[in-house]
């Protein structure tokens, strides 16, 4: 990604804000939530949630390149915020569908959106079985990021025989520029909006290993739904590239932070009267971590460039970034714990947060193996 002075200013601003007001860490037995204080600071002082939203819809009119910078910094801080799910995925889903009514609320952080996509652990559009019949949605969606806090659900689902979407929209779901009553889902797969507080919707918060990224399972039982995009496959292919690229930036930020604090630790931790960083075996391991982090930076930045320019090979470059960065973050986080010794295993230290985030993130939006299979399909 081409870094401009504006990008570096944005990075330093977000990093300084997170350093001044570090995100709170949820206790092991606490109900998963998000840090509302930091959320409001990012909204009011940085305008982070509307960076990629056009100015006419309440945003800053920037690009996804600026969003990537914020994702990297939030990944570095392991921030407990619904930024990826709401400011990136939900916002980009609405833009891809041409649905503009809800954008101002998402852009200023006053509302939270959630993309309810995965079924049975799969993000493959072919695996979607949720159905809309006569404007009523039935099905179960899993791994919904911040689903328990969402004011708006965006749901891909099938409509047998091109059934018209005619669910009565609530005020919050008023028709925008896309979709609308009477539209029909092409090929049976469309994208719908659903009120999480409406009838037929039950949101089940999940207990996850990574308490810094709340997830939910959402049950739909004949819930009113309104179609906002009839070409669901096109929208989901775009969103998968956005998700993979944004997540790779988060993973890059986390990996870089792990290497940074490990380097600082081995300089001061002594054994046999010497800093352990002076031992050749430690130097070799640190060199390997450095290669992983910088390689992750290369592929993540390459995917960001492809996304900002709508490159024809975007799908390939985004899948490459997700597959590599996911495994790099997991490896770097594991080595961070090992090189920190006993302190790295404690709840008080930051290392375990990165380890859990790395492994949970590696399962989001498709595993590295799944993305490599997608890459192989392009090559063969």
Buried (B, 14 or more C-beta within 10 A) or exposed (E): BEEEEEBEEBBEBBBEBBEEEBBBBBEEEEEBBBBEEBBEBBBEEBBBBBBBBBEEBBBBEBBBBBBBBBBBBBBBBBBBBBBBBBBBBBBBBBBBBBBBBBBBBBBBBEBBBBBBBBBEEBBBBEEBEBBBBEBBBBBBBBBBBBBBBBBBBBBBBBBEEEBBBBBEBBEBBEBBEBBBBEBBBBEBBBBBBBBBEBEBBEBBBBEBEBBBBBBBBBBBEBBBBBBBBBBBBBBBBBBBBBBBBBBBBBBBBBBBBBBEBBBEBBEEBEEEEEBBBEBEEBEEBBEEBEEBBBBBBEBBBBBBBBBBEEBEEBBBBBBBBBBBBBBBBBBBBBBBBEBBEEEBEEEEBBBBBBBBBBBBBBBBBBBBEBBBEBBEEEEE
